[in-house]
Amino acid sequence: MPSPLNIRDIGHDRKAAIELQAKATNASIADVVRGWIDDGIARAQAERERAAWIAAARDGLADEARHLEQNGPTLARYRRV
């Protein structure tokens, strides 16, 4: 069961900015805030996925560097006979 999210003490300036954004987009304050939260969650998830991809690529590059040190440059590793 979802519980309400009450944000207290966000400050007058922030509250005014949210109200202006809501009026400018003809949306409710709740919809504006939900959209910002959803955007932030999506951005954080994309950054985590990108960091995981970079870590995996880094591991692959380290493997390639070890292979080059041991065997020198060769395409035979990728050929299928």
HELIX and SHEET records of a PDB file:
HELIX    1   1 HIS A   12  THR A   25  1                                  14    
HELIX    2   2 ILE A   29  ASN A   71  1                                  43    
HELIX    3   3 ALA A   76  TYR A   78  5                                   3    
END                                                                             
